[in-house]
Amino acid sequence: METTVTHDKEYQQFTVALGEDDAELAYSTPAENTLDFTHTYVPVAARGKGLANKLIEAGMQYAKSNNLKVIATCPVVAKYVEQHDEYKSLLKI
């Protein structure tokens, strides 16, 4: 399954277009140079295909490329970072 993650700065989210109901990783910017990933959503019919991981990977790569710190309010994002040491340095402490 080919997936394209798009970033919409205006709506503060990364999305994968799925038709009527898109998968998304939403964030807020609570401080300068900081992204707070607040929630991840994948429609029931699209679950189990790794879409959440692709969204989170895109978000983390964006943060890394732009020298941003990350707050992982979303438990799915927190678990992903816990399992991927390469992103732990991005966490805002």
N, C-alpha and C positions, 0 to 999 in steps of 0.2 A: 504494500500500500504506500504510494508516494504521497507524502504530506509536505505542505508548504506552510511554514509558520510566518505570519505577518505581524508586524509591530505597529500598533496605533497609539501614538503618543497622546493624541487628543483625548482618547477614551482610556488611556493608561492600561493597555492590555496587549497581550500576545494572543493571537487566535489561529486556529486551523478551521478553514471554511469546510463545513460538512453539509451544507444545504440549508435546511430550515433552522437547525439548532447547532451552533458552532461550539467547538471546544475552546476554552479560554483560560489564560493565566492573568489575573488582574493584579494591579499593584497601585500603591499610592506613593507619594513623595513627601514624607513627613519632615524631611530636613534636606538641606542642600547636599547634593552628591549621595543621596540615599534613596534606595528603592525598598519598599515594604511589600513583599509578595503576600497579598491578603487572602486570595482564594484561587483554587484550581477547579475547573468544571469540565467534565467530559460527559456528553449525553450517554445514557444507558446503552443504547444500541452500538456505540462506538468504543465502549470500555474493553479493556483487556488487549488493546492493540498498541500500547506504548505511547499513546498521544500525550498523556500528562507528562511523561518523561521528556518528550520532544519539546513541549512547551516550556518546561522548566529549564532544559538545556539552553534553549534560545534566550530565555530571560537571563540566565546566569552568564552566558557568553556576552550578551549586551552589557550587563553590569561590568564584567571584566574589561571589555573593550573600551568602556567609557570611564574607567577608574571610579566606579560607584561602589558604595558599600551596600550590603543587603541585610534586611531584616526578614526573617522567615516566619511570619505570623501564621501562614497556612501550614498545617501539619504535614501535608503532602510534600511541600517544598522543604520543610525542616528535615523530614526523613530522607529526601533525595540528597541534600547537602551532607547529612550524616554518613551516607553511603558513598559519597564522592569527595575524597580528600582534597582534590584539586580546587574545590570551591570554598573550602572552610575558611580560607584567608579573606574571603570577601565579606564574611559575616561581621556585622557591626556589633561590637561588644560594649 
